[in-house]
């Protein structure tokens, strides 16, 4: 081995054939040295332990050093690289693409949650200078809000980091809103001279009705213009911007229209306000008194409320009993045989007694607040009794006599003159129809066929065509058939039944 190495060094390195031989020898030596290796024929020209190749003594081979184990550097270098690559892939699945901006806020390489916080913080800190060199208000002062969570989520959905085609896309707009009350308060505090308060509408009583004093607008800073300016600064990525103040009218929540609606409601109550028994307004209340019970004012939201004072209602409640209490009044009506009421001669009225009034004032006050001015009183009713008078005009042709009956009882009777032979008064059941206190009667007598004219006939009541009861002034031959079909009688008697028998009263003519 030493000689061979020395020879190689002297030769300036082994020849290719020698390198091949050496390699082969080394391989053979490795085989021979292996304790379990089988005998193998020597390669041509190879050295063996028994021969040195030049006839000299056998060469003793030094044991071959074990081949060094291959160092797998890729395991040491590749593992961190793989971890980094895996982390990059995972990150690309949860991060927003680089170069993405939402309303001027860079959110690239952020999670949606971090982007949400960044958007909210930027909006809150964005400030507006109110006029050149004027005071400053921030988005937080103005109650500015943006749906940052939705915007961040949309940015991630549309531009995830893994989608390289969406890197460095256009900025995303972000609509913002201001809390009107918070914004107005912040602006008023910053620039008080820009504000004047509106005058609310009012409702008052003029002695006859409720009338309205119209609302007057105030002035303030246009919140819409402030919103637009804050939006423009925000989406441009500016932390501050100067705006010119724009004045705008400020309406009172208590508008003229709302006041008029309240006045109309109150006036409608005044038209029928009072204490009722059934449908009867038993105790009316005059408009001025009722108006003194009511106060009409706007609430914080501008809606008008009607409030009634129970203490002012109580004095009127204290006077109700003598105005409500009464004894029953029995009535009388005239009917015919089928029960139809023809006339009420005496109107009946139920009696009543006022009940407990201890809670009436409070109850009525609450009712008035709801818009109802008709209060139903607690009363105990005693029904009236109605007397029914069934009346009948009866003519007995055999007797030439008239009977007036009420509920079947004869009240009076007298002789009459009915139709003569050939012009008889017809028998049957009839009802009084048309009535007239005076007329000129004309016609043709059925028995003679001659026309007649009779002027100034009084108290005529027709019951069967052209046959009637009436007064007669041209004869006094009562109890005898004298007419052309009518039932004649003295004028005072005709007037008597004219007043006694309304239209519809039954008539019975018979023998």
Secondary structure, 3 states (H helix, E strand, C coil): CHHHHHHHHHCCCCCHHHHHHHHHHHHHHHHHHCCCCCCCCCCCCCCECCECCCCCCCCCCCCCCCCCCCCCHHHHHHHHHHHHHHHHHHHHCCCECCCCEECCEECCCCCHHHHHHHHHHHHHHCEEEECCCCCEEECCCCCEEECHHHHHHHHHHHCECCCHHHCCCCCECCCEEECHHHHHHHHHHHCHHHCECCECCEEEECCCCEEEECCECEEEECHHHHHHHHHHHHHCCCCEEEECCCEEEECCCCCHHHHHHHHHHHHHHHHHCEEEECCEEEEECCHHHHHHHEEEEECCCCCEEEEECHHHHHHHHCCHHHHHCECCECEEEEECCCCCEEEEEECCECEEEECCCCCHHHHHHHHHHCCCCEEECCEEEECCCEEEEEEEEEEECCCCEEEEEECCEEEEEEECECECCCCCCCCEEEECCCEEEEEEEEEECCCCCCEEEEEEEEEEEEEECCEEEEECCCCCCCCCCCECCCEEECHHHHHHHHHHCCCCCEEEEEC
